[in-house]
C-alpha cells in the first residue's frame, strides 16, 4: 500500500507556511519539500512528532495508506 503524505493539507488548514514549519521543526525547506511531495523514503519519528506537535495533529492526519491497483481486495 502506498503511503500518501497530506502535509500540504494540514499546512493549509492551520494557515502555516512551509518556511515556518521547517524553522520550527529544525529541518531544511528542501527536506520538507521532499516530504511534502511524497518523494521521501523515510521520516524519523522525532521529526514526525515535532511536525505533529507544531501543527497540533496526529500522524494519521499527515500520513495516509492508500490502495494501489495491485493490492488484493
C-alpha positions in Angstrom: 0.0 0.0 0.0 1.5 3.3 -1.0 1.6 6.0 1.7 0.3 9.4 0.8 1.6 12.5 2.6 -1.1 15.1 3.3 1.2 17.7 4.8 0.1 20.4 2.4 -3.5 19.9 3.6 -2.5 20.3 7.2 -0.4 23.4 6.5 -3.4 24.9 4.7 -5.8 24.0 7.5 -3.5 25.5 10.1 -2.6 28.5 7.8 1.1 27.8 8.4 3.8 28.3 5.7 6.3 25.7 4.8 9.1 28.0 5.9 7.6 28.5 9.4 7.2 24.7 9.8 10.7 24.0 8.7 12.1 26.5 11.1 10.0 25.3 14.0 10.9 21.6 13.4 14.5 22.2 12.6 14.7 20.8 9.1 15.6 22.4 5.8 13.0 23.7 3.4 14.4 21.3 0.8 13.9 18.3 3.1 10.4 19.5 3.9 9.6 19.8 0.2 10.8 16.2 -0.4 8.5 15.1 2.4 5.5 17.1 1.1 5.8 15.8 -2.4 5.9 12.2 -1.2 9.4 11.6 -2.5 10.8 10.8 0.9 11.7 7.2 1.6 11.6 7.6 5.4 10.8 10.0 8.2 12.3 10.0 11.7 9.8 9.6 14.4 11.3 12.6 16.2 10.6 14.7 13.0 7.1 13.4 12.7 6.5 14.1 16.4 7.8 17.6 16.0 5.6 18.3 13.0 2.5 16.9 14.7 3.2 18.9 17.9 3.7 22.1 15.9 0.5 21.5 13.7 -1.5 20.1 16.7 -2.4 17.0 14.8 -1.7 13.2 14.8 0.4 11.2 12.4 -2.7 9.9 10.8 -3.6 13.4 9.8 -0.4 13.6 7.8 0.2 10.1 6.6 -2.4 8.0 4.8 -2.3 4.5 3.5 -3.9 4.2 0.0 -4.7 1.2 -2.1 -2.8 0.6 -5.3 -4.3 -1.2 -8.2 -2.0 -4.2 -7.5 -3.4 -4.7 -3.9 -5.6 -7.7 -3.3 -9.1 -6.8 -2.1 
